[in-house]
Amino acid sequence: MTQYQITLSDEIVHGLFKEDGAMAKLVEQVLNQVLEAEVTETLQAKPYERTEERQGYRNGFKPRTMTTRVGRLVLSVPQVREGKFSPELFARFQRSEQALILALMEMVINGVSTRKVAKITEELCRRLDPLVKEWNERPLKEAYPFVMVDRAHSSP
């Protein structure tokens, strides 16, 4: 497993407790650094580095919007000239999304009623709830440098 060293700006970390959308900015910053590390690993060279092992050249960035639970992220996806680069981040997302779409298409083709889909969804939630509860209530024995707390927005 590859390990990445992520650098976070002080203003984003401090903003986590003050402004809406700060978590999305934090995730965006982390994912952009992961994308940069992935392209460095793929090309086997840092930006402007000249090596014998180089597998291609950077060719700017392409913005890509991704909607997540923490908000809308605008990622800077590195482009590569004379080489192949496909971020693992998007491959994982596409695989899970494709599986869901295929399952929904199969239900439609097989004429599954909305009542049956609702029952299947309820059964799935019933089975997942204990696993989620167990994970949420697990003991936190390790030392954590900071703890993030999320709350629902309420009117003042």
C-alpha positions in Angstrom: 0.0 0.0 0.0 1.3 3.4 -1.0 1.7 6.0 1.7 1.3 9.7 1.0 2.4 12.6 3.1 -0.3 15.2 3.0 0.2 18.9 3.8 -2.9 20.9 5.0 -3.1 24.7 5.1 -3.6 26.2 8.5 -6.6 28.3 7.3 -8.5 25.2 6.2 -7.8 23.3 9.4 -8.8 26.3 11.5 -11.8 26.9 9.3 -13.2 23.5 10.0 -14.7 24.8 13.2 -15.8 28.2 11.9 -17.2 28.0 8.3 -19.7 25.9 6.4 -18.1 23.8 3.6 -14.7 23.7 5.3 -14.8 19.9 5.4 -15.3 19.8 1.6 -12.3 22.1 1.2 -10.2 19.9 3.4 -11.2 16.7 1.5 -10.6 18.6 -1.8 -7.1 19.6 -0.7 -6.2 16.1 0.4 -7.5 14.4 -2.7 -5.7 16.9 -5.0 -2.4 16.0 -3.2 -3.2 12.3 -3.6 -3.8 12.8 -7.3 -0.5 14.6 -7.6 1.3 11.8 -5.7 -0.3 9.2 -7.9 0.9 10.9 -11.1 4.4 11.2 -9.6 4.3 7.5 -8.9 3.0 6.6 -12.3 5.6 8.8 -14.1 8.3 7.8 -11.7 9.4 11.4 -11.6 8.5 14.6 -9.7 7.6 17.8 -11.5 10.6 19.0 -13.5 12.7 16.1 -12.4 14.9 14.4 -15.1 15.5 10.7 -14.6 16.2 7.6 -16.6 13.1 6.0 -15.2 10.6 8.7 -16.3 7.5 7.2 -18.0 6.0 10.3 -19.5 5.5 14.0 -19.0 3.0 16.2 -17.2 0.7 18.2 -19.3 -1.3 20.5 -17.0 -4.5 19.8 -15.1 -8.1 19.2 -15.9 -10.8 20.3 -13.4 -13.2 17.6 -12.4 -16.2 18.1 -10.2 -17.2 15.4 -7.8 -20.2 15.4 -5.5 -19.7 13.8 -2.1 -21.4 13.7 1.2 -19.3 16.5 2.5 -20.0 18.7 -0.5 -19.0 19.5 -4.0 -15.3 19.1 -4.7 -13.4 20.5 -7.6 -10.4 18.3 -8.2 -7.4 19.2 -10.4 -6.7 16.0 -12.3 -3.2 15.8 -13.7 -2.9 15.3 -17.4 -0.1 13.2 -18.9 1.5 13.5 -22.3 3.3 10.4 -23.8 2.1 8.2 -21.0 -1.0 6.7 -19.4 -2.4 8.0 -16.2 -5.8 6.9 -14.8 -6.4 8.0 -11.2 -7.3 5.1 -8.9 -9.7 7.4 -7.0 -12.1 7.7 -10.0 -11.8 4.0 -10.8 -13.1 3.0 -7.4 -16.0 5.5 -7.6 -17.0 4.3 -11.0 -16.9 0.6 -10.1 -19.3 1.1 -7.1 -21.5 3.5 -9.2 -21.6 1.0 -12.1 -22.6 -1.9 -9.7 -25.5 0.2 -8.4 -26.6 1.2 -11.9 -26.4 -2.4 -13.2 -28.4 -3.6 -10.2 -31.1 -1.0 -10.8 -31.2 -1.8 -14.5 -31.6 -5.5 -13.8 -34.5 -4.7 -11.5 -36.2 -2.6 -14.2 -35.7 -5.3 -16.8 -37.0 -8.0 -14.6 -40.1 -5.9 -13.8 -39.5 -5.5 -10.1 -42.1 -3.3 -8.4 -41.3 -0.3 -6.3 -42.8 -2.1 -3.3 -40.3 -4.9 -3.8 -37.4 -2.5 -4.2 -38.5 -0.8 -1.0 -38.6 -4.1 0.9 -35.1 -5.0 -0.4 -33.8 -1.7 0.6 -35.3 -2.0 4.1 -33.9 -5.5 4.5 -30.4 -4.2 3.4 -30.6 -1.4 6.0 -31.8 -3.8 8.7 -28.8 -5.9 8.0 -26.3 -3.0 7.8 -27.6 -1.1 10.9 -25.9 -3.5 13.4 -22.6 -3.3 11.5 -22.7 0.5 11.4 -23.7 0.7 15.1 -20.8 -1.6 16.0 -18.3 0.5 14.1 -19.7 3.8 15.6 -19.4 2.4 19.1 -16.0 0.8 18.8 -13.4 1.8 21.4 -11.0 4.5 20.3 -7.8 3.2 22.0 -5.3 4.9 19.8 -4.2 8.5 20.3 -5.7 10.8 17.7 -4.2 14.2 16.9 -7.6 15.8 16.4 -11.3 14.8 16.3 -13.8 16.0 13.7 -17.3 16.6 14.9 -20.1 17.0 12.4 -23.5 18.4 13.3 -26.8 18.9 11.5 -27.5 22.5 10.6 -30.1 24.1 12.7 -31.7 27.5 12.5 -30.4 30.2 14.9 
